[in-house]
Amino acid sequence: MSGNNITKAIQKNLDSSFLSSFARSKIDYFGMEDPELLEAYQAGIYDATVNFVGEAHLNITGTSQTIEEVKKFLRQASFNAELVLHDHKGNLLQTVADQEFLAETWFQENYPEYQYTQLILMIPKDNNRAKLSKIAHDFFQRKFNDCKYAYVEHTDTDIYHYHVIIEKSFNGDTLIKLRSDFISICIENQARLL
């Protein structure tokens, strides 16, 4: 679905009172030089899309501040290493020992009070595994190229999704921008959002 069709679908489905009450974010759409996003912004609905739709696509599921919490997340997300985790360097973590070594390495390099954020990424309306994989990898490269992260793909539910842990903390404005960027990449890859 093109950005123009997404814009029309959103306009059709969103309540006008919601749109009129929504405060726009500080994202520089004009600087992005993306005609589809610019069109949606000018139509007055893209910011609403990010909030109205964005939570279903990218959400924070928790935080980890200790090495034990990071190890626990890695174990649980991988079902005790039944699923392969990937780290920010492209390494495959196939055992619990690999996961524990990764967490120990992270904590040796960072201050103990550093916060790790847990995210979930999905495209509920476009359950195309190859498309989601490409979108997730593009997203990681663009947004988290300067920090450590690990992720695992889940195919255990009707909706394919990724669990991610990132050495970063997010405030509300940063989360809105993150969702906007994820949805932008979804649009680029012609994912069906609605």
Buried (B, 14 or more C-beta within 10 A) or exposed (E): BEBEEBBBBBBEEBEEEEBEEBEEBEBEBEEBEBEBBBBBBEBBBBBBBBBBBBEBBBBBEEBBEEBEBBBBBBBEBBEEBEBEBBBBEEEEBBEBEBBBEBBEEBBEEEEEEBBBBBBBBBBBBBBBEEBBEBBBBBBBEEBBEEEBBBBBBBEEEEBBBBBBBBBBEBEEEEBBBBBBBBBBBBBBBBBBBB
